[in-house]
Structures are given as C-alpha cells and as structure tokens.
Amino acid sequence: MGVAAVIVALVLHAQAQRVAALAARPVWPAEGTITAPFGVDGTRWHPGIDIGELRTLTVRAAQGGVVDEVGEPTGFEGYGNIVEIKVGKFDELYARLAAWNVKIGEKVRTGEDIATAGCTGFCTGTHLHFEVRYDGQAVSPLLTVLRPFVSSTPVPVDTALRDAEREIGRAHV
C-alpha cells in the first residue's frame, strides 16, 4: 500500500469517527437531577433546565459538536461562565460554570468532559444550567437533545427539529 493510500485511509477513518460521535446517543450533561424545569418556573420564565443535587461537578457534552463560545461573552449576561456548543441546527448552552476545559472551534465528542459546574452569574447554588436553542430561541431540552431520556422510542433528527419549530411557534417547512 502506497503512502497516499495510507493517508486517504486515515482521513476517511477520522471522518467516520467524527460522524459516529455526532450521531451518538446523547448523555445526561451532569450527574444530578432537574431542580428547575424549562418554561414558567413559578412566576419567572426559565429558558433551560437546572441540574443540581450534583454527585460530581463534571459537566459533559450532551452531544458532539463544535465549541462556539466560552467564558462570559457578550449576549450572555447573567449566565456567568458558559460553554456553547453548536450541534447541527441546535446550540447547547452550559452555564454557571466554575471553569471550562475547551476552546472556541474545538470539536467535542458526546460525553466528553467540557467544564466544571459552579455558581457564577445570577446563581443561588452550585448547579448546571443547560439550555438548548434552535434558531436563537430557547426550546425544551427534554423535547429535543435530551428526548431519549424521557422517551424509549428513538426520535429522528427531523422530528426533533419539527418539534423545536412548533415549540417556538413556527410552521414546519
């Protein structure tokens, strides 16, 4: 086998691994339970879920994707330290972080350790704020990214996208 053939084989193998990581079943992003739900929480709008009662402070990528933002970027005031990961048409936002160990542009795999939970921004105790956005609008993580945790039936990506569009009041095109 020539050198060119070996290089092509290695590139194809790496691409196949990236595709497999992006298609992997999502993982729960922190070892804890939901302590604040998505939607109206008492009298306030809560655009994500809070995962508290943590057994570890490790935060993992729910799905593989590309890191889009880290730290305290403009437009995320009140969230404290964040990591935002672009996953297809969805953006996953991990907030209230004590620290992060990824950088902008980095590709992460499903389940990869990306940060440490904390209590930064407008926070009342150590937890992970996990938010999913579709076209810039917050949508329920339990109806999109984390849907396999509430339904035993696998949901195709196009169904999750349709549900996200419906949730933000748009007709499916």
C-alpha positions as CSV (number, residue, x, y, z in Angstrom):
1,M,0.0,0.0,0.0
2,G,1.4,3.4,-1.0
3,V,1.8,6.4,1.3
4,A,-1.1,8.2,-0.4
5,A,-3.4,5.2,0.2
6,V,-2.5,5.1,3.9
7,I,-3.2,8.9,4.2
8,V,-6.5,8.5,2.5
9,A,-7.5,5.6,4.7
10,L,-6.5,7.6,7.9
11,V,-8.5,10.6,6.8
12,L,-11.6,8.5,6.0
13,H,-11.3,6.7,9.3
14,A,-11.1,10.1,11.2
15,Q,-14.1,11.4,9.3
16,A,-16.1,8.2,10.1
17,Q,-15.2,8.6,13.8
18,R,-16.4,12.3,13.8
19,V,-19.7,11.3,12.2
20,A,-20.2,8.4,14.6
21,A,-19.5,10.8,17.6
22,L,-22.1,13.3,16.3
23,A,-24.7,10.6,15.8
24,A,-24.1,9.0,19.2
25,R,-26.9,8.8,21.7
26,P,-26.8,11.9,24.0
27,V,-25.7,11.7,27.6
28,W,-27.1,13.5,30.6
29,P,-24.8,16.5,30.9
30,A,-24.2,16.4,34.7
31,E,-24.7,13.7,37.4
32,G,-27.7,15.2,39.2
33,T,-31.4,15.8,38.9
34,I,-33.5,18.5,37.5
35,T,-34.0,21.2,40.2
36,A,-35.7,23.8,38.0
37,P,-37.7,22.9,34.9
38,F,-37.8,24.5,31.4
39,G,-40.6,27.1,30.9
40,V,-42.5,29.0,33.5
41,D,-41.0,28.2,36.9
42,G,-43.3,29.9,39.5
43,T,-43.5,33.5,38.2
44,R,-40.4,33.6,36.0
45,W,-39.5,32.3,32.5
46,H,-36.7,29.7,32.7
47,P,-35.2,29.1,29.3
48,G,-33.4,25.8,30.3
49,I,-33.2,23.2,33.0
50,D,-31.1,23.4,36.1
51,I,-29.4,20.2,37.1
52,G,-28.5,20.2,40.8
53,E,-28.0,17.9,43.7
54,L,-24.8,17.1,41.9
55,R,-22.8,13.9,42.7
56,T,-19.8,15.3,40.8
57,L,-19.0,18.7,39.4
58,T,-18.0,17.3,36.0
59,V,-20.0,18.7,33.0
60,R,-20.1,16.5,29.9
61,A,-21.1,17.4,26.3
62,A,-24.7,16.1,25.8
63,Q,-23.9,15.6,22.1
64,G,-20.8,16.0,20.0
65,G,-20.3,19.3,18.2
66,V,-18.1,22.4,17.8
67,V,-17.4,24.8,20.7
68,D,-18.8,28.2,19.7
69,E,-18.4,30.4,22.8
70,V,-16.6,30.1,26.2
71,G,-16.2,32.3,29.2
72,E,-18.5,35.4,29.7
73,P,-19.2,36.5,26.1
74,T,-21.5,39.4,25.2
75,G,-25.1,38.5,25.0
76,F,-25.0,36.0,27.9
77,E,-25.1,38.5,30.8
78,G,-26.3,36.9,34.0
79,Y,-25.3,33.4,32.9
80,G,-21.8,33.5,34.4
81,N,-19.2,31.4,32.8
82,I,-20.6,29.4,29.8
83,V,-19.7,26.9,27.1
84,E,-21.8,27.0,24.0
85,I,-21.6,24.0,21.6
86,K,-23.1,24.1,18.0
87,V,-24.7,20.7,17.3
88,G,-26.2,20.8,13.8
89,K,-29.1,23.3,14.0
90,F,-29.1,23.4,17.8
91,D,-26.9,25.3,20.2
92,E,-26.3,23.8,23.6
93,L,-25.6,26.2,26.4
94,Y,-23.9,25.1,29.6
95,A,-23.9,27.9,32.2
96,R,-23.0,28.8,35.8
97,L,-19.6,27.1,35.3
98,A,-16.7,27.4,37.7
99,A,-14.3,26.5,34.9
100,W,-14.1,25.1,31.3
101,N,-11.5,23.0,29.6
102,V,-12.4,23.5,25.9
103,K,-11.7,26.3,23.5
104,I,-13.6,28.0,20.7
105,G,-13.5,26.0,17.5
106,E,-12.7,22.7,19.2
107,K,-14.7,19.6,18.2
108,V,-16.0,17.7,21.2
109,R,-17.5,14.2,21.4
110,T,-20.6,13.1,23.1
111,G,-19.9,12.6,26.8
112,E,-16.6,14.4,26.7
113,D,-15.7,16.4,29.9
114,I,-16.0,20.1,28.9
115,A,-16.4,22.0,32.2
116,T,-16.8,22.1,35.9
117,A,-20.2,23.1,37.4
118,G,-20.2,26.1,39.7
119,C,-22.2,29.1,40.8
120,T,-21.4,32.1,38.6
121,G,-23.7,34.8,37.2
122,F,-27.1,35.1,38.8
123,C,-26.9,31.9,40.8
124,T,-28.4,30.6,44.1
125,G,-26.3,27.5,44.5
126,T,-23.9,25.2,42.6
127,H,-25.7,23.6,39.6
128,L,-25.5,23.3,35.8
129,H,-27.9,25.5,33.8
130,F,-28.4,23.6,30.5
131,E,-30.2,25.3,27.7
132,V,-30.9,24.3,24.1
133,R,-31.6,26.9,21.4
134,Y,-33.0,26.4,17.9
135,D,-32.6,29.4,15.6
136,G,-31.7,31.5,18.6
137,Q,-34.9,30.6,20.6
138,A,-34.8,28.5,23.8
139,V,-36.6,25.2,23.4
140,S,-37.1,22.4,25.9
141,P,-34.0,20.2,26.2
142,L,-36.3,17.3,27.1
143,L,-38.2,17.6,23.8
144,T,-35.0,18.0,21.7
145,V,-31.5,17.0,22.8
146,L,-32.4,15.0,25.9
147,R,-35.6,13.5,24.5
148,P,-34.2,9.9,24.6
149,F,-34.2,10.2,28.4
150,V,-37.9,10.8,28.6
151,S,-39.0,8.5,25.7
152,S,-38.0,4.9,25.0
153,T,-38.7,5.4,21.3
154,P,-35.8,6.8,19.3
155,V,-36.7,10.2,17.7
156,P,-35.3,11.1,14.3
157,V,-33.5,14.4,14.0
158,D,-36.1,15.8,11.6
159,T,-38.8,15.1,14.3
160,A,-36.8,16.9,16.9
161,L,-36.4,19.9,14.5
162,R,-40.1,19.9,13.7
163,D,-40.9,19.8,17.4
164,A,-38.5,22.7,18.1
165,E,-40.0,24.7,15.3
166,R,-43.5,24.0,16.7
167,E,-42.4,25.0,20.2
168,I,-41.2,28.4,19.1
169,G,-44.4,28.9,17.0
170,R,-43.2,28.3,13.5
171,A,-44.8,26.1,10.9
172,H,-42.7,23.2,9.6
173,V,-41.5,23.9,6.1
